[in-house]
């Protein structure tokens, strides 16, 4: 379980394909605090640490993960948003995030507005995911509040701190991002669908 509050930016140091799996080696300032078998979110995708070497650690993404997230598009040198699983009793500063990406979206607009930024994303509505105005959504692992919610589109407002300390400052229009919709909203929608 995660909160969507990014701890650090990791640098992709190596990508190695083995069968349909991708071994991703990441360098980050928190590597020394990690343990093998620990869960770490990478752009919102929960992956297990399988090895540690100095300030680098490696995780493995399977085909299912690569097909449904943007991790398959990573290149050496790219930055990823990093968050370790929350500890029981910690403050929940973001919202409840599972690290299970529901689908990807395309960034269709970036507008700077007097020191903040409005990012707009469009996603495939056929998977029946929804956002609601002022509800929570996770974009590349970052807990955010939805503005301008539409059927298959929404915007988020990014403050300078978030812009500077996450990969939002690298994001461009047409880039693919990972989305995890609010888990409470997903259960409410599912229950409502079953009634109809």
ROZA-892893 format. One record per atom (N, C-alpha, C): x, y, z; residue in three letters; atom name. Coordinates in steps of 0.1 Angstrom, whole numbers, always signed. Atoms other than C-alpha are relative to their C-alpha. Last residue first. Layout:
+-------+-------+-------+-----+----+
:    px :    py :    pz :  aa : at :
+-------+-------+-------+-----+----+
:     X :     Y :     Z : ALA : CA :
...
+-------+-------+-------+-----+----+
This chain:
+-------+-------+-------+-----+----+
:    px :    py :    pz :  aa : at :
+-------+-------+-------+-----+----+
:    +7 :    -3 :   +13 : UNK :  N :
:  -282 :   -21 :  -128 : UNK : CA :
:    -1 :   -12 :    -9 : UNK :  C :
:   +14 :    -3 :    -3 : UNK :  N :
:  -274 :   -31 :   -92 : UNK : CA :
:    -8 :    +2 :   -13 : UNK :  C :
:    +7 :   +13 :    -3 : UNK :  N :
:  -241 :   -47 :  -103 : UNK : CA :
:   -15 :    +2 :    +3 : UNK :  C :
:    +2 :    +8 :   +12 : UNK :  N :
:  -230 :   -15 :  -119 : UNK : CA :
:    -7 :   -13 :    +2 : UNK :  C :
:   +11 :    -7 :    +8 : UNK :  N :
:  -236 :    +5 :   -87 : UNK : CA :
:    -3 :    -8 :   -13 : UNK :  C :
:   +12 :    +3 :    -7 : UNK :  N :
:  -214 :   -20 :   -67 : UNK : CA :
:   -12 :    +6 :    -8 : UNK :  C :
:    +3 :   +14 :    +2 : UNK :  N :
:  -187 :   -17 :   -93 : UNK : CA :
:   -13 :    -4 :    +7 : UNK :  C :
:    +4 :    +2 :   +14 : UNK :  N :
:  -188 :   +21 :   -93 : UNK : CA :
:    -4 :   -14 :    -3 : UNK :  C :
:   +13 :    -6 :    +1 : UNK :  N :
:  -186 :   +22 :   -55 : UNK : CA :
:    -6 :    -2 :   -14 : UNK :  C :
:   +10 :    +9 :    -7 : UNK :  N :
:  -157 :    -2 :   -55 : UNK : CA :
:   -14 :    +5 :    -1 : UNK :  C :
:    +1 :   +12 :    +8 : UNK :  N :
:  -138 :   +18 :   -81 : UNK : CA :
:   -10 :   -10 :    +6 : UNK :  C :
:    +9 :    -3 :   +12 : UNK :  N :
:  -145 :   +51 :   -63 : UNK : CA :
:    -2 :   -12 :    -9 : UNK :  C :
:   +14 :    -1 :    -6 : UNK :  N :
:  -130 :   +36 :   -31 : UNK : CA :
:   -10 :    +3 :   -11 : UNK :  C :
:    +5 :   +13 :    -3 : UNK :  N :
:   -99 :   +25 :   -50 : UNK : CA :
:   -14 :    +0 :    +5 : UNK :  C :
:    +3 :    +1 :   -14 : UNK :  N :
:   -93 :   +59 :   -66 : UNK : CA :
:    -7 :   -13 :    +3 : UNK :  C :
:   +12 :    -7 :    -4 : UNK :  N :
:   -81 :   +54 :  -102 : UNK : CA :
:    -2 :    -2 :   +15 : UNK :  C :
:    +7 :    +8 :    -9 : UNK :  N :
:   -45 :   +44 :  -109 : UNK : CA :
:   -12 :    +8 :    +6 : UNK :  C :
:   +12 :    -4 :    -9 : UNK :  N :
:   -32 :   +59 :  -140 : UNK : CA :
:    -4 :   -11 :    +9 : UNK :  C :
:    +8 :   +11 :    -7 : UNK :  N :
:    +2 :   +54 :  -157 : UNK : CA :
:   -11 :    +6 :    +9 : UNK :  C :
:    -1 :    +0 :   -15 : UNK :  N :
:   +14 :   +81 :  -181 : UNK : CA :
:    -8 :   -12 :    +5 : UNK :  C :
:    +9 :   +10 :    -7 : UNK :  N :
:   +21 :   +81 :  -218 : UNK : CA :
:    +3 :    +0 :   +14 : UNK :  C :
:    -6 :   +10 :    -9 : UNK :  N :
:   +37 :  +112 :  -234 : UNK : CA :
:   -11 :    -9 :    +6 : UNK :  C :
:    -1 :   +13 :    +7 : UNK :  N :
:   +18 :  +129 :  -262 : UNK : CA :
:    +7 :   -10 :    +8 : UNK :  C :
:   +13 :    +5 :    +7 : UNK :  N :
:   +23 :  +163 :  -246 : UNK : CA :
:    +3 :   -12 :    -9 : UNK :  C :
:    +4 :    -8 :   +12 : UNK :  N :
:   +55 :  +165 :  -226 : UNK : CA :
:   -13 :    -5 :    -6 : UNK :  C :
:   +11 :    +5 :    +8 : UNK :  N :
:   +65 :  +153 :  -191 : UNK : CA :
:    -3 :   +10 :   -12 : UNK :  C :
:    -5 :    +6 :   +12 : UNK :  N :
:  +100 :  +161 :  -178 : UNK : CA :
:   -11 :    -4 :   -10 : UNK :  C :
:    -8 :   -10 :    +7 : UNK :  N :
:   +89 :  +186 :  -151 : UNK : CA :
:    +6 :    -5 :   -13 : UNK :  C :
:    +8 :    -9 :    +7 : UNK :  N :
:   +62 :  +162 :  -141 : UNK : CA :
:    +7 :   +10 :    -8 : UNK :  C :
:    -3 :    +0 :   +14 : UNK :  N :
:   +89 :  +136 :  -132 : UNK : CA :
:   -10 :    +9 :    -8 : UNK :  C :
:    +5 :   +12 :    +7 : UNK :  N :
:   +86 :  +145 :   -96 : UNK : CA :
:    +4 :    +1 :   -15 : UNK :  C :
:    -4 :   +13 :    -7 : UNK :  N :
:  +103 :  +169 :   -72 : UNK : CA :
:    -5 :   -13 :    -5 : UNK :  C :
:   -14 :    +1 :    -1 : UNK :  N :
:  +102 :  +202 :   -92 : UNK : CA :
:    +5 :   -14 :    +5 : UNK :  C :
:    -6 :    -1 :   +13 : UNK :  N :
:   +66 :  +199 :  -104 : UNK : CA :
:   +16 :    -2 :    +1 : UNK :  C :
:    +3 :   +13 :    +7 : UNK :  N :
:   +54 :  +187 :   -70 : UNK : CA :
:    +7 :    +0 :   -14 : UNK :  C :
:    -8 :   +11 :    -7 : UNK :  N :
:   +71 :  +217 :   -53 : UNK : CA :
:    -2 :   -13 :    -7 : UNK :  C :
:   -14 :    +0 :    +3 : UNK :  N :
:   +58 :  +242 :   -80 : UNK : CA :
:    +8 :   -11 :    +7 : UNK :  C :
:    -7 :   -11 :    -6 : UNK :  N :
:   +22 :  +232 :   -77 : UNK : CA :
:   +15 :    -1 :    -2 : UNK :  C :
:   -13 :    +3 :    -6 : UNK :  N :
:    +6 :  +209 :  -102 : UNK : CA :
:    +6 :   +12 :    +6 : UNK :  C :
:    -8 :   -12 :    -2 : UNK :  N :
:   -31 :  +212 :  -111 : UNK : CA :
:   +12 :    -3 :    +8 : UNK :  C :
:    -6 :    -1 :   -14 : UNK :  N :
:   -47 :  +181 :  -125 : UNK : CA :
:    +8 :   +13 :    +1 : UNK :  C :
:   -12 :    -9 :    -2 : UNK :  N :
:   -69 :  +177 :  -156 : UNK : CA :
:    +4 :    -1 :   +15 : UNK :  C :
:    +0 :    -8 :   -12 : UNK :  N :
:   -94 :  +150 :  -167 : UNK : CA :
:   +13 :    +8 :    +0 : UNK :  C :
:   -10 :   -11 :    +0 : UNK :  N :
:  -104 :  +131 :  -198 : UNK : CA :
:    -1 :    +7 :   +14 : UNK :  C :
:   -13 :    +6 :    +2 : UNK :  N :
:  -124 :  +100 :  -206 : UNK : CA :
:   +11 :    +9 :    +0 : UNK :  C :
:    +1 :   +14 :    +1 : UNK :  N :
:  -159 :  +109 :  -194 : UNK : CA :
:   +13 :    -7 :    -2 : UNK :  C :
:    +9 :    +4 :   +12 : UNK :  N :
:  -150 :  +143 :  -182 : UNK : CA :
:    +0 :   -15 :    -1 : UNK :  C :
:    +3 :   +14 :    +3 : UNK :  N :
:  -135 :  +157 :  -149 : UNK : CA :
:   -10 :    -2 :   -12 : UNK :  C :
:    +5 :    +1 :   +14 : UNK :  N :
:  -123 :  +193 :  -150 : UNK : CA :
:    -2 :   -14 :    -4 : UNK :  C :
:    +8 :   -12 :    +4 : UNK :  N :
:  -102 :  +191 :  -119 : UNK : CA :
:    -5 :    -3 :   -14 : UNK :  C :
:    +6 :    -2 :   +13 : UNK :  N :
:   -90 :  +159 :  -102 : UNK : CA :
:    -7 :   +13 :    -1 : UNK :  C :
:   +14 :    -3 :    +0 : UNK :  N :
:   -68 :  +160 :   -71 : UNK : CA :
:    -5 :    +3 :   -14 : UNK :  C :
:    +4 :   -13 :    +5 : UNK :  N :
:   -34 :  +143 :   -72 : UNK : CA :
:   -15 :    +1 :    +1 : UNK :  C :
:   +13 :    -2 :    -4 : UNK :  N :
:   -14 :  +114 :   -57 : UNK : CA :
:    -5 :   +15 :    -3 : UNK :  C :
:    +2 :   -12 :    -8 : UNK :  N :
:   +17 :  +109 :   -77 : UNK : CA :
:   -15 :    +2 :    +3 : UNK :  C :
:    -3 :    +2 :   -15 : UNK :  N :
:   +26 :   +74 :   -88 : UNK : CA :
:    -3 :   +11 :    +8 : UNK :  C :
:   -14 :    +4 :    -1 : UNK :  N :
:   +28 :   +81 :  -126 : UNK : CA :
:    +4 :    -1 :   +15 : UNK :  C :
:    -7 :    -1 :   +13 : UNK :  N :
:    -6 :   +98 :  -122 : UNK : CA :
:   +15 :    -2 :    +1 : UNK :  C :
:   -14 :    +1 :    +0 : UNK :  N :
:   -27 :   +87 :   -92 : UNK : CA :
:    +5 :    +0 :   -14 : UNK :  C :
:    -5 :    +8 :   +11 : UNK :  N :
:   -63 :  +100 :   -90 : UNK : CA :
:   +16 :    -1 :    +2 : UNK :  C :
:   -15 :    +3 :    +1 : UNK :  N :
:   -82 :  +115 :   -61 : UNK : CA :
:    +3 :    -9 :   -12 : UNK :  C :
:    -4 :   +13 :    -4 : UNK :  N :
:  -116 :  +132 :   -63 : UNK : CA :
:   +15 :    -2 :    -2 : UNK :  C :
:    -6 :    -1 :   -14 : UNK :  N :
:  -122 :  +170 :   -65 : UNK : CA :
:    +3 :   -14 :    +6 : UNK :  C :
:    -5 :   -13 :    -4 : UNK :  N :
:  -144 :  +164 :   -96 : UNK : CA :
:    +4 :    +1 :   +14 : UNK :  C :
:   +10 :    -9 :    -4 : UNK :  N :
:  -149 :  +127 :  -102 : UNK : CA :
:    +7 :   +13 :    +4 : UNK :  C :
:    -5 :   -10 :   -10 : UNK :  N :
:  -128 :  +103 :  -122 : UNK : CA :
:   -12 :    +8 :    +4 : UNK :  C :
:    +6 :   -14 :    -1 : UNK :  N :
:  -140 :   +72 :  -139 : UNK : CA :
:    +8 :    +8 :    +9 : UNK :  C :
:    -6 :    -7 :   -12 : UNK :  N :
:  -127 :   +38 :  -152 : UNK : CA :
:    -6 :   +14 :    +0 : UNK :  C :
:   +10 :    -4 :   -10 : UNK :  N :
:  -150 :   +19 :  -176 : UNK : CA :
:    +5 :    +6 :   +13 : UNK :  C :
:    -3 :    +8 :   -12 : UNK :  N :
:  -123 :    +1 :  -195 : UNK : CA :
:    -9 :    +4 :   +12 : UNK :  C :
:    +6 :   +13 :    +1 : UNK :  N :
:  -139 :   +14 :  -228 : UNK : CA :
:    +3 :    -9 :   +12 : UNK :  C :
:   +12 :    +1 :    -9 : UNK :  N :
:  -132 :   +50 :  -217 : UNK : CA :
:    -6 :   -14 :    +0 : UNK :  C :
:   +10 :    +8 :    +7 : UNK :  N :
:   -96 :   +49 :  -231 : UNK : CA :
:   -12 :    -2 :    +9 : UNK :  C :
:    -1 :   +15 :    -1 : UNK :  N :
:   -77 :   +77 :  -215 : UNK : CA :
:   -11 :    -7 :    -7 : UNK :  C :
:   +11 :    +7 :    +7 : UNK :  N :
:   -71 :  +115 :  -221 : UNK : CA :
:    +3 :   -15 :    +1 : UNK :  C :
:    -2 :   +13 :    +5 : UNK :  N :
:   -49 :  +136 :  -198 : UNK : CA :
:   -12 :    -6 :    -6 : UNK :  C :
:   +12 :    +7 :    +4 : UNK :  N :
:   -47 :  +173 :  -190 : UNK : CA :
:    +3 :   -13 :    -7 : UNK :  C :
:    -2 :   +12 :    +9 : UNK :  N :
:   -19 :  +189 :  -171 : UNK : CA :
:   -13 :    -6 :    -3 : UNK :  C :
:   +12 :    +8 :    +2 : UNK :  N :
:   -25 :  +224 :  -155 : UNK : CA :
:    +4 :   -11 :   -11 : UNK :  C :
:    +2 :    +6 :   +13 : UNK :  N :
:    +7 :  +240 :  -142 : UNK : CA :
:   -12 :    -8 :    +0 : UNK :  C :
:    +5 :   +14 :    -1 : UNK :  N :
:   +15 :  +264 :  -114 : UNK : CA :
:    -3 :    -5 :   -14 : UNK :  C :
:    -8 :    +7 :   -10 : UNK :  N :
:   +36 :  +296 :  -112 : UNK : CA :
:    -5 :   -14 :    +3 : UNK :  C :
:    -5 :    -9 :   -11 : UNK :  N :
:   +12 :  +320 :  -130 : UNK : CA :
:    +7 :    -9 :   +11 : UNK :  C :
:   +10 :   -10 :    -4 : UNK :  N :
:    -7 :  +294 :  -151 : UNK : CA :
:    +6 :    +7 :   +13 : UNK :  C :
:    -6 :    -6 :   -12 : UNK :  N :
:   +15 :  +271 :  -172 : UNK : CA :
:    -9 :   +12 :    +4 : UNK :  C :
:    +1 :   -15 :    +0 : UNK :  N :
:    -6 :  +250 :  -195 : UNK : CA :
:    +6 :    +5 :   +12 : UNK :  C :
:    -7 :    -6 :   -11 : UNK :  N :
:    +2 :  +214 :  -205 : UNK : CA :
:    +0 :   +15 :    -1 : UNK :  C :
:    -1 :   -14 :    -1 : UNK :  N :
:   -22 :  +195 :  -228 : UNK : CA :
:    +8 :    +3 :   +13 : UNK :  C :
:    +4 :    -7 :   +12 : UNK :  N :
:   -28 :  +161 :  -243 : UNK : CA :
:    +1 :   +15 :    +2 : UNK :  C :
:    +0 :   -14 :    -4 : UNK :  N :
:    -9 :  +138 :  -219 : UNK : CA :
:    -4 :    +8 :   -12 : UNK :  C :
:    -9 :    -8 :    +8 : UNK :  N :
:   -19 :  +103 :  -230 : UNK : CA :
:    -1 :   +14 :    +6 : UNK :  C :
:    +6 :   -11 :    +6 : UNK :  N :
:   -33 :   +78 :  -206 : UNK : CA :
:   +10 :    +8 :    -8 : UNK :  C :
:    -8 :   -12 :    +3 : UNK :  N :
:   -24 :   +44 :  -192 : UNK : CA :
:    -9 :   +11 :    -7 : UNK :  C :
:    -2 :    -2 :   +14 : UNK :  N :
:   -45 :   +18 :  -175 : UNK : CA :
:    +9 :   +12 :    -2 : UNK :  C :
:   +12 :    +4 :    +7 : UNK :  N :
:   -55 :    +5 :  -141 : UNK : CA :
:    +1 :    +1 :   -15 : UNK :  C :
:    +4 :    -9 :   +10 : UNK :  N :
:   -20 :    +6 :  -125 : UNK : CA :
:   -13 :    -5 :    -8 : UNK :  C :
:    +6 :    +9 :   +11 : UNK :  N :
:   -18 :   -15 :   -94 : UNK : CA :
:    -5 :   +10 :   -10 : UNK :  C :
:   -11 :    +3 :    +8 : UNK :  N :
:    +4 :    +4 :   -68 : UNK : CA :
:    -3 :   -10 :   -12 : UNK :  C :
:    -4 :   +15 :    -1 : UNK :  N :
:   -23 :    +1 :   -43 : UNK : CA :
:   +12 :    -3 :    -8 : UNK :  C :
:    -5 :    +4 :   +13 : UNK :  N :
:   -28 :   +38 :   -35 : UNK : CA :
:    +5 :   -14 :    +1 : UNK :  C :
:    -4 :   +14 :    +1 : UNK :  N :
:   -48 :   +51 :    -6 : UNK : CA :
:    +3 :    -4 :   -14 : UNK :  C :
:   +12 :    +8 :    -1 : UNK :  N :
:   -46 :   +89 :    -6 : UNK : CA :
:    +4 :   -15 :    -1 : UNK :  C :
:    +6 :    +0 :   +13 : UNK :  N :
:   -19 :  +115 :    -2 : UNK : CA :
:   -14 :    -7 :    +1 : UNK :  C :
:    +0 :   -14 :    +5 : UNK :  N :
:    -7 :  +125 :   +33 : UNK : CA :
:    -6 :    +0 :   -14 : UNK :  C :
:    +5 :    +2 :   +14 : UNK :  N :
:   -17 :   +92 :   +49 : UNK : CA :
:    -1 :   +13 :    -6 : UNK :  C :
:   +10 :   -10 :    +5 : UNK :  N :
:    +4 :   +97 :   +81 : UNK : CA :
:    -4 :    -4 :   -15 : UNK :  C :
:    -5 :   -13 :    +6 : UNK :  N :
:   +23 :   +66 :   +91 : UNK : CA :
:   -12 :    +8 :    -3 : UNK :  C :
:    -1 :   -11 :   -10 : UNK :  N :
:    +8 :   +41 :  +116 : UNK : CA :
:    +5 :   +13 :    -6 : UNK :  C :
:   +12 :    -1 :    -8 : UNK :  N :
:   +14 :   +10 :   +94 : UNK : CA :
:    +2 :   +11 :   +11 : UNK :  C :
:    +0 :    +7 :   -13 : UNK :  N :
:   +44 :   +18 :   +73 : UNK : CA :
:   -14 :    +1 :    +7 : UNK :  C :
:    +2 :    -7 :   -13 : UNK :  N :
:   +38 :   +29 :   +37 : UNK : CA :
:    +1 :    -9 :   +12 : UNK :  C :
:   +13 :    +3 :    -6 : UNK :  N :
:   +53 :   +11 :    +7 : UNK : CA :
:    -1 :    +7 :   +14 : UNK :  C :
:    +0 :   +13 :    -8 : UNK :  N :
:   +84 :   +28 :    -7 : UNK : CA :
:   -14 :    -2 :    +6 : UNK :  C :
:    +6 :    -1 :   -13 : UNK :  N :
:   +79 :   +56 :   -33 : UNK : CA :
:    +0 :   -14 :    +6 : UNK :  C :
:    -2 :   +11 :    -9 : UNK :  N :
:   +99 :   +63 :   -64 : UNK : CA :
:    -7 :    +3 :   +13 : UNK :  C :
:    +4 :    -3 :   -14 : UNK :  N :
:   +90 :   +85 :   -94 : UNK : CA :
:    +1 :   -12 :    +9 : UNK :  C :
:   +13 :    +5 :    -5 : UNK :  N :
:  +110 :   +75 :  -124 : UNK : CA :
:    -3 :    +5 :   +14 : UNK :  C :
:    +4 :    -1 :   -14 : UNK :  N :
:  +138 :   +93 :  -143 : UNK : CA :
:   -13 :    -6 :    +2 : UNK :  C :
:   +13 :    -6 :    -3 : UNK :  N :
:  +152 :   +82 :  -177 : UNK : CA :
:    -2 :    +0 :   +15 : UNK :  C :
:    -1 :   -14 :    -3 : UNK :  N :
:  +189 :   +76 :  -181 : UNK : CA :
:   -13 :    +7 :    +4 : UNK :  C :
:   -10 :    -3 :    -9 : UNK :  N :
:  +185 :   +42 :  -198 : UNK : CA :
:    +2 :   +15 :    +2 : UNK :  C :
:   -13 :    +0 :    +6 : UNK :  N :
:  +152 :   +41 :  -216 : UNK : CA :
:   +10 :    +3 :   +11 : UNK :  C :
:   -11 :    -6 :    -7 : UNK :  N :
:  +117 :   +33 :  -203 : UNK : CA :
:   +13 :    -2 :    -8 : UNK :  C :
:    -5 :   -11 :    +8 : UNK :  N :
:   +89 :   +26 :  -227 : UNK : CA :
:   +13 :    +6 :    +6 : UNK :  C :
:    -6 :    +5 :   +12 : UNK :  N :
:   +81 :    -8 :  -213 : UNK : CA :
:    +6 :   +10 :    -9 : UNK :  C :
:   -14 :    +4 :    -4 : UNK :  N :
:   +75 :    +9 :  -179 : UNK : CA :
:    +7 :    -6 :   -12 : UNK :  C :
:   -10 :    -7 :    +9 : UNK :  N :
:   +45 :   +29 :  -194 : UNK : CA :
:   +15 :    -5 :    +3 : UNK :  C :
:    -5 :   -12 :    -6 : UNK :  N :
:   +19 :    +5 :  -180 : UNK : CA :
:   +10 :    +6 :   -10 : UNK :  C :
:   +11 :    -8 :    -5 : UNK :  N :
:    -5 :   -23 :  -192 : UNK : CA :
:    +6 :   +13 :    +7 : UNK :  C :
:   +11 :    -2 :    +9 : UNK :  N :
:   +17 :   -43 :  -215 : UNK : CA :
:    -9 :   +11 :    +5 : UNK :  C :
:    -6 :    -8 :   +11 : UNK :  N :
:   +49 :   -40 :  -194 : UNK : CA :
:   -11 :    +4 :   -10 : UNK :  C :
:    -3 :   -14 :    -5 : UNK :  N :
:   +30 :   -51 :  -163 : UNK : CA :
:    +5 :    +8 :   -12 : UNK :  C :
:   +13 :    -7 :    -3 : UNK :  N :
:   +15 :   -81 :  -181 : UNK : CA :
:    +2 :   +14 :    +5 : UNK :  C :
:    +6 :    -4 :   +12 : UNK :  N :
:   +49 :   -90 :  -196 : UNK : CA :
:   -13 :    +8 :    +2 : UNK :  C :
:    +4 :   +11 :    +9 : UNK :  N :
:   +66 :   -92 :  -162 : UNK : CA :
:    -8 :    +6 :   -12 : UNK :  C :
:   +14 :    -2 :    +4 : UNK :  N :
:   +85 :   -64 :  -145 : UNK : CA :
:    -3 :   -11 :   -10 : UNK :  C :
:    +4 :    +7 :   +13 : UNK :  N :
:  +116 :   -72 :  -125 : UNK : CA :
:   -15 :    +3 :    -3 : UNK :  C :
:   +13 :    +6 :    -1 : UNK :  N :
:  +133 :   -50 :   -99 : UNK : CA :
:    -3 :    -6 :   -13 : UNK :  C :
:    +6 :    +5 :   +12 : UNK :  N :
:  +170 :   -41 :   -95 : UNK : CA :
:   -14 :    -6 :    +4 : UNK :  C :
:    +8 :   +11 :    -3 : UNK :  N :
:  +188 :   -19 :   -70 : UNK : CA :
:    -7 :    -5 :   -13 : UNK :  C :
:    +9 :    +5 :   +10 : UNK :  N :
:  +217 :    +5 :   -74 : UNK : CA :
:    -8 :   -11 :    +5 : UNK :  C :
:   +11 :    -9 :    +0 : UNK :  N :
:  +235 :   +25 :   -47 : UNK : CA :
:   -10 :    -3 :   -11 : UNK :  C :
:    -5 :   -14 :    -4 : UNK :  N :
:  +259 :    -3 :   -38 : UNK : CA :
:   -13 :    +9 :    -1 : UNK :  C :
:   -15 :    +0 :    +3 : UNK :  N :
:  +244 :   -35 :   -55 : UNK : CA :
:    +4 :   +15 :    +2 : UNK :  C :
:    -5 :   -14 :    -4 : UNK :  N :
:  +209 :   -45 :   -44 : UNK : CA :
:   +15 :    -1 :    -2 : UNK :  C :
:   -15 :    -1 :    -4 : UNK :  N :
:  +189 :   -74 :   -58 : UNK : CA :
:    +4 :   +14 :    +2 : UNK :  C :
:    -6 :   +14 :    +2 : UNK :  N :
:  +153 :   -86 :   -63 : UNK : CA :
:   +15 :    +0 :    +3 : UNK :  C :
:   -15 :    -1 :    +1 : UNK :  N :
:  +134 :   -55 :   -51 : UNK : CA :
:    +5 :   -14 :    +0 : UNK :  C :
:    -8 :    +6 :   -12 : UNK :  N :
:   +97 :   -62 :   -57 : UNK : CA :
:   +15 :    +2 :    -3 : UNK :  C :
:   -10 :   +11 :    +4 : UNK :  N :
:   +76 :   -40 :   -80 : UNK : CA :
:    +8 :    -4 :   +12 : UNK :  C :
:    -6 :    +7 :   -12 : UNK :  N :
:   +45 :   -18 :   -73 : UNK : CA :
:    +8 :   -12 :    -6 : UNK :  C :
:    +1 :   +15 :    +2 : UNK :  N :
:   +38 :    +4 :  -104 : UNK : CA :
:    +8 :    -7 :   +12 : UNK :  C :
:   +13 :    +5 :    -4 : UNK :  N :
:   +30 :   +41 :   -96 : UNK : CA :
:    -1 :   -15 :    -1 : UNK :  C :
:   +11 :    -7 :    +8 : UNK :  N :
:   +58 :   +56 :  -117 : UNK : CA :
:   -13 :    -6 :    +4 : UNK :  C :
:    -7 :    -6 :   +10 : UNK :  N :
:   +80 :   +30 :   -98 : UNK : CA :
:   -10 :    +6 :   -10 : UNK :  C :
:    +8 :    -5 :   +12 : UNK :  N :
:   +64 :   +19 :   -66 : UNK : CA :
:    +9 :    +8 :    -9 : UNK :  C :
:    -3 :   -14 :    +3 : UNK :  N :
:   +87 :    -1 :   -42 : UNK : CA :
:    -8 :    +4 :   -12 : UNK :  C :
:    +8 :    -6 :   +10 : UNK :  N :
:   +79 :   -33 :   -24 : UNK : CA :
:    +3 :   +14 :    -2 : UNK :  C :
:    +7 :   -12 :    -3 : UNK :  N :
:  +107 :   -49 :    -4 : UNK : CA :
:    -8 :    +4 :   -12 : UNK :  C :
:   +14 :    +4 :    -2 : UNK :  N :
:  +118 :   -85 :   -12 : UNK : CA :
:    -9 :   +12 :    +3 : UNK :  C :
:    +5 :    +9 :   +10 : UNK :  N :
:  +155 :   -75 :   -10 : UNK : CA :
:   -14 :    -5 :    +5 : UNK :  C :
:    -3 :   +14 :    -2 : UNK :  N :
:  +159 :   -46 :   +14 : UNK : CA :
:    -6 :    -9 :   -11 : UNK :  C :
:    +8 :   +11 :    +5 : UNK :  N :
:  +160 :    -9 :    +9 : UNK : CA :
:    +5 :   -13 :    +4 : UNK :  C :
:   +11 :    +3 :   -10 : UNK :  N :
:  +175 :   +18 :   +31 : UNK : CA :
:    -9 :   -11 :    -5 : UNK :  C :
:    -6 :    +5 :   -12 : UNK :  N :
:  +208 :   +20 :   +12 : UNK : CA :
:   -10 :    -4 :   +10 : UNK :  C :
:    -3 :   +14 :    +2 : UNK :  N :
:  +188 :   +24 :   -21 : UNK : CA :
:    +6 :    -6 :   +13 : UNK :  C :
:    +5 :    +8 :   -11 : UNK :  N :
:  +173 :   +57 :    -8 : UNK : CA :
:    +3 :   -15 :    -1 : UNK :  C :
:    -6 :    -3 :   -13 : UNK :  N :
:  +194 :   +80 :   -28 : UNK : CA :
:    -5 :    -8 :   +11 : UNK :  C :
:    +7 :    -9 :    -8 : UNK :  N :
:  +184 :   +63 :   -60 : UNK : CA :
:    +7 :    +3 :   +13 : UNK :  C :
:    -9 :    -6 :    -9 : UNK :  N :
:  +199 :   +43 :   -89 : UNK : CA :
:    -8 :   +11 :    +7 : UNK :  C :
:    +2 :   -14 :    -4 : UNK :  N :
:  +176 :   +19 :  -106 : UNK : CA :
:   +10 :    +5 :   +10 : UNK :  C :
:    -9 :    -4 :   -11 : UNK :  N :
:  +181 :   -14 :  -124 : UNK : CA :
:    -1 :   +15 :    +1 : UNK :  C :
:    -2 :   -14 :    +0 : UNK :  N :
:  +151 :   -27 :  -144 : UNK : CA :
:    +9 :    +4 :   +12 : UNK :  C :
:    -6 :    -3 :   -12 : UNK :  N :
:  +149 :   -64 :  -153 : UNK : CA :
:    +4 :   +15 :    +0 : UNK :  C :
:   -10 :   -11 :    +1 : UNK :  N :
:  +124 :   -68 :  -180 : UNK : CA :
:    +5 :    +2 :   +14 : UNK :  C :
:    -2 :    -9 :   -11 : UNK :  N :
:  +105 :  -101 :  -184 : UNK : CA :
:   +10 :   +11 :    -3 : UNK :  C :
:    +9 :   -11 :    +1 : UNK :  N :
:   +93 :  -117 :  -216 : UNK : CA :
:    +1 :   +10 :   +12 : UNK :  C :
:   +13 :    +5 :    +4 : UNK :  N :
:  +124 :  -139 :  -219 : UNK : CA :
:   -10 :   +11 :    -2 : UNK :  C :
:    -2 :   +15 :    -2 : UNK :  N :
:  +151 :  -121 :  -201 : UNK : CA :
:   -14 :    -6 :    -2 : UNK :  C :
:   +12 :    +9 :    +3 : UNK :  N :
:  +153 :   -84 :  -211 : UNK : CA :
:    +5 :   -15 :    +2 : UNK :  C :
:    -5 :   +13 :    +6 : UNK :  N :
:  +179 :   -62 :  -194 : UNK : CA :
:   -13 :    -9 :    -2 : UNK :  C :
:   +13 :    +7 :    +4 : UNK :  N :
:  +174 :   -25 :  -187 : UNK : CA :
:    +5 :   -13 :    -7 : UNK :  C :
:    -1 :   +11 :    +9 : UNK :  N :
:  +202 :    -6 :  -169 : UNK : CA :
:   -13 :    -7 :    -2 : UNK :  C :
:   -14 :    +3 :    +3 : UNK :  N :
:  +208 :   +26 :  -150 : UNK : CA :
:    +2 :   -11 :   -10 : UNK :  C :
:    -1 :   +13 :    +6 : UNK :  N :
:  +173 :   +41 :  -148 : UNK : CA :
:   +14 :    -2 :    -5 : UNK :  C :
:    -5 :    -1 :   +13 : UNK :  N :
:  +175 :   +71 :  -125 : UNK : CA :
:    +2 :   -15 :    -6 : UNK :  C :
:   -10 :   +10 :    +3 : UNK :  N :
:  +153 :   +72 :   -95 : UNK : CA :
:    +4 :    +1 :   -14 : UNK :  C :
:    +0 :    +3 :   +14 : UNK :  N :
:  +135 :  +103 :   -83 : UNK : CA :
:   +11 :   -10 :    -2 : UNK :  C :
:   -12 :    -3 :    +7 : UNK :  N :
:  +127 :  +104 :   -46 : UNK : CA :
:    -2 :    -3 :   -15 : UNK :  C :
:   -12 :    -2 :    -9 : UNK :  N :
:  +101 :  +101 :   -19 : UNK : CA :
:   +12 :    +4 :    -8 : UNK :  C :
:   -12 :    +5 :    +6 : UNK :  N :
:   +69 :  +106 :   -40 : UNK : CA :
:   +12 :    +3 :    +9 : UNK :  C :
:    -9 :   -11 :    -4 : UNK :  N :
:   +37 :  +110 :   -20 : UNK : CA :
:   +14 :    -5 :    -4 : UNK :  C :
:    -1 :    -9 :   +12 : UNK :  N :
:   +12 :   +87 :   -38 : UNK : CA :
:    +8 :   +12 :    +3 : UNK :  C :
:    +7 :   -12 :    -2 : UNK :  N :
:    +2 :   +71 :    -5 : UNK : CA :
:    +0 :    +9 :   -12 : UNK :  C :
:    -8 :   -13 :    +1 : UNK :  N :
:   +13 :   +35 :    -9 : UNK : CA :
:    -9 :   +12 :    +2 : UNK :  C :
:    +8 :   -12 :    +0 : UNK :  N :
:    +0 :    +0 :    +0 : UNK : CA :
:    +9 :   +12 :    +0 : UNK :  C :
+-------+-------+-------+-----+----+
